[in-house]
Amino acid sequence: MDARFNLFENEIGMKFAKRFAGTGLVVQQSALPKSTQELVSLRVSQINGCGHCIDMHVKEAAAAGETAVRLHLVAAWRESTVFTEAEQAALALAEEGTRLADAQPGVSDETWAQVRKHYDDDQVAALISLVALMNAANRLAVITHLKGGSYESGAFAAAFD
């Protein structure tokens, strides 16, 4: 199935995409580790079933040196030994912050305590912002039927240079 709509070929869509990408730069340039950013982006995209974003973040993470084992285990991070305590806290926040409509109470006090244990204020702000941005990005791609499989590493950044 082809994409329903190309936001990049529409004046309003392109304006929005440029501003959206700009907000993403704030997170990318933050002190939140790049590997954590990609793992969180991947996990949120898996939960939301966004093939395009899964494709993008697997390829970006691999290009940045992330191992295949860790990428394969993101969906089962709780049953894995390859993630640090800090990464586990970030992944828990990503899941709880994404599954708001699944009868979840939001982010648990336990998860919040783990996030605060491992991340400073700037990193927490970046992490919260990333979860929100990824949920929005997933919705844009899923609504328009943007499919995964053809993304090339660096393509998103190049589109806004």
Buried (B, 14 or more C-beta within 10 A) or exposed (E): EEEEEEBEEEEEBBEEBEEBBEEBEEBBEBEBBBBBBBBBBBBBBBBBEBBBBBBBBBBBBBEEEBEEEBBEBBBEBEEBEEBEEBBBBBBBBBBBBBBEEEEEEEBEEEBBEBBEEBBEEEBBBBBBBBBBBBBEBBEBBBEBEBBBEEBEBEEBEEEEE
